[in-house]
């Protein structure tokens, strides 16, 4: 049975650092503050927002929520973002995505309206370039890929010289996590829907980061003993027993029972990467506040 | 014996398109013009500049050369770049790199002084982000990785669904070419100096892009029949016979005689990727001129 790479201890270690830094900032008169901007009432965005607010509360970061209607015009959303740029009391901003459909063809413009200094979830062009170039201090990477790397760090899995396979090439997870593993000197392969034999590729890896977003897509055939699996996806499995004794629960890409019997270590879903993301977000807010104090 | 993927026919096909577009622009009163900025008198930069000027002449693109002293101050170089930004008659600018040593810690700032619209060799942050995001029209990719992809296109090698291995993770070749192959739906692996067994990785690939910059680093042990090899590096081989009957000539990463006996196709050095780069540069200048006309 694989070792479970639980997110909670990773989050707690990050939170402890954050609380220390918040205390230091407060002693200098600065209360780190995050703005959360949401368009509409999407259930999973509301859940993420609640999680972020609870986490903020736990580490003493202030939060300003901006809830906009689902049919908000692009200009109005951009005005909100510009107001955040101009508000010195707000150090970081999170725009919940995916955006409503009518805003998607202007998503790049909307994301780039945010001052990169306050871009704590890596959505601006500058943050993207920072991840690609492997530079610290150029914006921030998105929180989810950073959470993957924090989990590896916490459990002493050094990617250096190892072979890492990333399944998925999205801009929010796959590509940035590939670049972050490359910066940590892994030999990195990116698989995706056009890859001919994903199982053949993943079996050769030392580390597999699965961000396919496809239930039961990572099976025993994809893995071998000795591997570390980071399962990033959050899928709905109607056939998984839930805590209330019924059926239907969240699940990752891995067929957990069979994969965990083979590999060395695996992050569970829920309780793995997702449990770390908001702690990374709070670290970014505090780092953003510290940088803004210096400038 | 492998098929030789010569750069010249690729360059000629690109040049033919460029000449057509130059004629169309001229008919509308616009003469596409490139500025080449050089600091110092580095021999390989002078050679590249001569090549670019000959290519520009052949496709009827105008060139303005700015030769600065090797000890130029960062501020003076940035002033030159800003003057180019403000000159409507100049559509693209190439800053020859590597920069002199004293400028390197301000390289990001210097590169970002250029208006991304005129960044025809992909050196600005916006161009980097465009390559990472796989977006057309956000700056331009660097010319060398684009030349690799143009060669594959020209010879009908479609990366889609194939396994591509890139050796090298530099920002000028390795990482951008990896992203461009990913955008063309290859399964992409990036190897580098920390990769444990490069030969084991490259032997599994369908396409190998070698940008190691290390003479004789790609041997018969790294390849298998059926592969396409793009050798990007330009190294000096003191033991290679030259055209004058003496010893000492340019060579790629591949031990050409042994590798070319095994694989399906390979780009020679010289006469491969390097023969295409300035043709890509001219295409970018013309595209930049066309975009600037529209805006």
Boltz contact constraints between the chains, C-beta under 6 A:
constraints:
  - contact:
      token1: [A, 125]
      token2: [B, 129]
      max_distance: 6.0
  - contact:
      token1: [A, 128]
      token2: [B, 129]
      max_distance: 6.0
  - contact:
      token1: [A, 128]
      token2: [B, 132]
      max_distance: 6.0
  - contact:
      token1: [A, 129]
      token2: [B, 125]
      max_distance: 6.0
  - contact:
      token1: [A, 129]
      token2: [B, 128]
      max_distance: 6.0
  - contact:
      token1: [A, 129]
      token2: [B, 129]
      max_distance: 6.0
  - contact:
      token1: [A, 132]
      token2: [B, 128]
      max_distance: 6.0
  - contact:
      token1: [A, 132]
      token2: [B, 132]
      max_distance: 6.0
  - contact:
      token1: [A, 133]
      token2: [B, 171]
      max_distance: 6.0
  - contact:
      token1: [A, 161]
      token2: [B, 194]
      max_distance: 6.0
  - contact:
      token1: [A, 161]
      token2: [B, 196]
      max_distance: 6.0
  - contact:
      token1: [A, 169]
      token2: [B, 182]
      max_distance: 6.0
  - contact:
      token1: [A, 171]
      token2: [B, 133]
      max_distance: 6.0
  - contact:
      token1: [A, 182]
      token2: [B, 169]
      max_distance: 6.0
  - contact:
      token1: [A, 182]
      token2: [B, 190]
      max_distance: 6.0
  - contact:
      token1: [A, 185]
      token2: [B, 194]
      max_distance: 6.0
  - contact:
      token1: [A, 187]
      token2: [B, 191]
      max_distance: 6.0
  - contact:
      token1: [A, 187]
      token2: [B, 195]
      max_distance: 6.0
  - contact:
      token1: [A, 188]
      token2: [B, 190]
      max_distance: 6.0
  - contact:
      token1: [A, 189]
      token2: [B, 189]
      max_distance: 6.0
  - contact:
      token1: [A, 190]
      token2: [B, 182]
      max_distance: 6.0
  - contact:
      token1: [A, 190]
      token2: [B, 188]
      max_distance: 6.0
  - contact:
      token1: [A, 191]
      token2: [B, 187]
      max_distance: 6.0
  - contact:
      token1: [A, 194]
      token2: [B, 161]
      max_distance: 6.0
  - contact:
      token1: [A, 194]
      token2: [B, 185]
      max_distance: 6.0
  - contact:
      token1: [A, 195]
      token2: [B, 187]
      max_distance: 6.0
  - contact:
      token1: [A, 196]
      token2: [B, 161]
      max_distance: 6.0
